[in-house]
Amino acid sequence: MMIHAQALLFDNDGTLVSSLESVNRCWTRWAQEYGITAEDFARIELHGRPAVEIAADLLPADVVPEAVARIEQLEVEDVAGGVVLLPGTAELLERLPADSWAVVTSATRRLAEARLEEVGIRPKTLIAADDITQGKPHPEPYLLGAARLGVDPARCVVFEDAPAGLTAGRAAGMRTVALATTHEAAELVADVVVKDLSAVSAQAVHDGVEIVAAD
């Protein structure tokens, strides 16, 4: 499938990088500290959502700010050796003009920058949880990414591994490419579903980027 776009918007965790083992370690410890059970976690959507929204679903409002600061600290401290590039990431990003893509993540800016720095990714444009008032699946993060790049949302393509992020991309009026890195392909609703970014190639052209995705 070939898609022509002016801008590409990438989720981070599960799309560009994997920090799954680190996330599991840190959230397990966090849950133990705050007395949260596996059954509590099972009641809510976790992947692809800002930590502040997850904490708000699980804890009293007066505890949330402290709890969010704690999970951020745990995850930042666990970055070294806890983040790896997913297949195809480096090769794809190297082919893209810096002004044509952004990272749009549900992590805080501090955590996102730490994870990206660990694997040598330095996006010119980064949208983090600190920048928005409503996280994925709301379209705000991706709409802000398009605005920062100065591109019509309809000319953007979203790359996501999580249902919440894909919902956000569709709600923003963008085309979507789903990566079956953390969910089964059958769980992902997108214009095209691929195994990871190794199935995607891109070429800069005079009016944007041409993307070829092999489903």
ABEGO torsion letter per residue (X at the ends): XBBBBABBBBBABGAABBAAAAAAAAAAAAAAAAGBBAAAAAABBABGBBAAAAAAAABBAAAAAAAAAAAAAAAAAAABGABBBBBGAAAAAAABBAAABBBBBABBAAAAAAAAAAAGBBBABBBBAAABABBOABAAAAAAAAAAAGBBAAABBBBBABAAAAAAAAAAGBBBBBBBAABBAAABBBABBBABAAABBBBBBAAEBBBBBBX
